[in-house]
Amino acid sequence: MGLGVRPGLLAFVLKNFAVETSVNVAGAKFTVTEINSTNAPDTKVQSGSLDVKFDLLQLYLGFIGYF
């Protein structure tokens, strides 16, 4: 499971058509791993991480049509 924050800019090129660009700023990730063993009790490993970075090399570009 993960959650991210990507602020961006939206520009309308035509009346119902827009171009959007955004950049990755921050994110959080949480994982749960279950380990099943034959002769031992089952275990659960939970881990989480928080990432705060400005990655300008990962620029997202999107095209949006409004109807």
Secondary structure in CASP SS format (residue, H / E / C, confidence):
PFRMAT SS
TARGET T0000
AUTHOR 0000-0000-0000
METHOD secondary structure of the structure
MODEL  1
M C 1.00
G E 1.00
L E 1.00
G E 1.00
V E 1.00
R C 1.00
P C 1.00
G E 1.00
L E 1.00
L E 1.00
A E 1.00
F E 1.00
V E 1.00
L E 1.00
K C 1.00
N C 1.00
F E 1.00
A E 1.00
V E 1.00
E E 1.00
T E 1.00
S E 1.00
V E 1.00
N E 1.00
V E 1.00
A E 1.00
G E 1.00
A E 1.00
K E 1.00
F E 1.00
T E 1.00
V E 1.00
T E 1.00
E E 1.00
I E 1.00
N C 1.00
S C 1.00
T C 1.00
N C 1.00
A C 1.00
P C 1.00
D C 1.00
T E 1.00
K E 1.00
V E 1.00
Q E 1.00
S E 1.00
G E 1.00
S E 1.00
L E 1.00
D E 1.00
V E 1.00
K E 1.00
F E 1.00
D E 1.00
L E 1.00
L E 1.00
Q E 1.00
L E 1.00
Y E 1.00
L E 1.00
G E 1.00
F E 1.00
I E 1.00
G E 1.00
Y C 1.00
F C 1.00
END
